[in-house]
Amino acid sequence: MSDHRWYAIQTTAGHENKVRSLIQRRINDDARPEDQKPIRHALVPTEAVAEIKAGKKVTVERKKYPGYVLVEMVMNQETIHTINSIQGVIKFVGTGRLPMALRPDEVNRLLGIEEPAQEEEPAHDIPFLIGQVVEITEGPFSDFSGTVEEVIPDKGKVRVAV
C-alpha cells in the first residue's frame, strides 16, 4: 500500500496530544503487518522555543499548530470513520466533504525534512550606499533629493529620507 498521504485533523483545543495517543493506540491495536496498516502515524508538530521564566532562559516545546494533529493514512471510508470516531476529533481539514491531503512540500516542512537545494534567485544588485544623496525620479516625490537610510537587497528596494 503506497497510497498513504498526510492529512490534517482539527481537534478540540488543548487535546492534541490526547487525540494523537488515541490514534496511536488504534494503530498499535491493528494486528496487520506494518506495511498493510491503513493508518501509519499520528503526530503533533512542535518546535523548540526559548522563553524567559523566573529571569532564566528556558527552552520549551510549543505546538506549531494548536488544535491540529497530522495523520499519515490511506483515505477510505474505514479510516475516515476510525478517525472521526475518536474523542476530541472535530473534523478533517479540507474543502467540501472529502479531506484534502497535504502537499509533499508542506509535509517535509512540517516534519523538518530538508528539501533538495533550490536554485536561489540572486539578491538584487543595488548600486546605492547608506548615506548617499540620491535624486528621486518617480512617484509623488519626483524631482526631490533624499538620503539613503536603508538598503534592502532581498526586496530590491532602498529607504530614502526626503
C-alpha positions as CSV (number, residue, x, y, z in Angstrom):
1,M,0.0,0.0,0.0
2,S,1.7,3.2,-1.1
3,D,-1.4,5.4,-1.0
4,H,-0.5,6.7,2.4
5,R,-0.8,10.5,2.5
6,W,-0.7,13.1,5.3
7,Y,-4.0,14.7,6.4
8,A,-4.7,17.4,9.0
9,I,-7.3,16.9,11.6
10,Q,-8.9,19.6,13.6
11,T,-9.2,18.7,17.3
12,T,-10.6,20.2,20.5
13,A,-8.2,22.9,21.7
14,G,-5.7,21.5,24.2
15,H,-6.5,17.8,23.4
16,E,-4.0,17.4,20.5
17,N,-1.7,15.0,22.4
18,K,-4.7,13.0,23.7
19,V,-6.1,12.6,20.2
20,R,-2.6,11.7,18.9
21,S,-2.2,9.0,21.6
22,L,-5.7,7.6,20.9
23,I,-4.9,7.4,17.2
24,Q,-1.6,5.7,18.0
25,R,-3.4,3.2,20.2
26,R,-5.7,2.3,17.3
27,I,-2.6,1.9,15.1
28,N,-0.9,-0.4,17.7
29,D,-4.1,-2.4,18.2
30,D,-4.3,-3.1,14.4
31,A,-3.0,-6.7,14.0
32,R,-2.0,-6.3,10.4
33,P,1.7,-6.1,9.3
34,E,3.2,-2.6,9.5
35,D,3.2,-2.1,5.7
36,Q,-0.5,-3.0,5.4
37,K,-1.9,-0.8,8.1
38,P,-4.2,1.9,6.7
39,I,-3.2,4.4,9.4
40,R,0.5,4.6,10.0
41,H,1.4,7.7,12.0
42,A,-0.1,10.5,14.1
43,L,1.8,13.5,15.2
44,V,1.5,16.9,16.7
45,P,4.1,19.3,15.1
46,T,6.1,21.1,17.8
47,E,9.0,23.5,17.8
48,A,11.6,24.4,20.5
49,V,11.1,28.0,21.7
50,A,13.1,30.0,24.1
51,E,11.1,31.7,26.9
52,I,12.1,33.7,29.9
53,K,10.8,32.1,33.1
54,A,11.8,33.5,36.6
55,G,14.5,35.5,34.9
56,K,16.1,32.5,33.2
57,K,16.1,31.5,29.6
58,V,14.3,28.1,29.2
59,T,13.7,26.1,26.1
60,V,10.1,24.7,25.8
61,E,8.3,22.7,23.2
62,R,5.4,24.6,21.7
63,K,2.8,23.3,19.3
64,K,3.2,24.8,15.8
65,Y,-0.5,24.4,15.0
66,P,-2.6,24.4,18.2
67,G,-5.8,22.5,17.6
68,Y,-4.4,20.2,14.8
69,V,-3.0,16.7,14.5
70,L,-1.4,15.3,11.4
71,V,-2.1,11.7,10.4
72,E,-0.5,9.5,7.7
73,M,-3.1,7.2,6.3
74,V,-4.9,5.7,3.3
75,M,-8.1,7.7,2.6
76,N,-11.1,5.4,2.6
77,Q,-14.4,5.1,4.4
78,E,-12.9,2.9,7.1
79,T,-10.1,5.3,8.0
80,I,-12.4,8.3,7.9
81,H,-14.8,6.6,10.3
82,T,-12.0,5.4,12.6
83,I,-10.5,8.9,12.9
84,N,-13.9,10.7,13.2
85,S,-15.0,8.3,16.0
86,I,-12.0,9.3,18.2
87,Q,-12.9,11.5,21.1
88,G,-11.7,15.1,20.6
89,V,-11.6,15.0,16.8
90,I,-13.7,17.7,15.3
91,K,-13.2,17.1,11.6
92,F,-10.7,16.6,8.8
93,V,-9.3,19.7,7.2
94,G,-10.4,20.1,3.5
95,T,-12.8,21.6,1.2
96,G,-16.2,20.0,0.6
97,R,-16.9,16.6,2.1
98,L,-13.6,14.8,1.5
99,P,-10.4,15.6,3.4
100,M,-7.6,17.2,1.4
101,A,-4.2,15.6,1.6
102,L,-1.2,17.9,2.5
103,R,1.2,18.6,-0.3
104,P,4.6,16.8,-0.1
105,D,6.5,20.1,0.3
106,E,4.2,21.1,3.2
107,V,4.7,17.7,4.9
108,N,8.5,18.0,4.5
109,R,8.5,21.5,6.0
110,L,6.3,20.3,9.0
111,L,8.5,17.3,9.6
112,G,11.7,19.3,9.3
113,I,12.9,17.4,6.2
114,E,15.2,19.4,4.1
115,E,14.1,20.0,0.5
116,P,16.7,19.4,-2.3
117,A,18.6,22.6,-2.7
118,Q,16.7,25.0,-4.9
119,E,18.4,27.5,-7.1
120,E,18.2,30.7,-5.1
121,E,17.5,33.7,-7.2
122,P,20.3,36.2,-6.7
123,A,19.8,39.2,-4.5
124,H,19.2,42.3,-6.4
125,D,22.3,44.3,-7.1
126,I,21.6,47.8,-5.7
127,P,24.1,50.5,-6.6
128,F,23.4,52.7,-3.6
129,L,25.1,53.1,-0.3
130,I,23.7,54.2,3.1
131,G,24.2,58.0,3.5
132,Q,24.4,58.6,-0.3
133,V,22.3,61.5,-1.7
134,V,20.0,60.4,-4.5
135,E,17.7,62.2,-6.9
136,I,14.1,60.7,-6.8
137,T,12.9,60.2,-10.4
138,E,9.4,58.6,-9.9
139,G,6.4,58.9,-7.6
140,P,5.0,61.7,-5.6
141,F,8.5,62.9,-4.5
142,S,10.0,63.0,-8.1
143,D,12.5,65.8,-8.6
144,F,13.3,65.8,-4.8
145,S,16.6,64.6,-3.5
146,G,17.0,62.4,-0.4
147,T,19.5,60.4,1.6
148,V,19.6,56.6,1.5
149,E,18.8,55.3,5.0
150,E,18.5,51.6,4.4
151,V,19.3,49.2,1.6
152,I,17.1,46.1,1.3
153,P,18.8,43.8,-1.3
154,D,16.4,40.8,-1.0
155,K,13.4,43.0,-2.0
156,G,15.4,45.2,-4.4
157,K,14.5,48.4,-2.5
158,V,16.1,51.3,-0.7
159,R,14.5,53.5,2.0
160,V,15.2,57.2,1.4
161,A,14.7,60.1,3.7
162,V,13.3,63.1,1.8
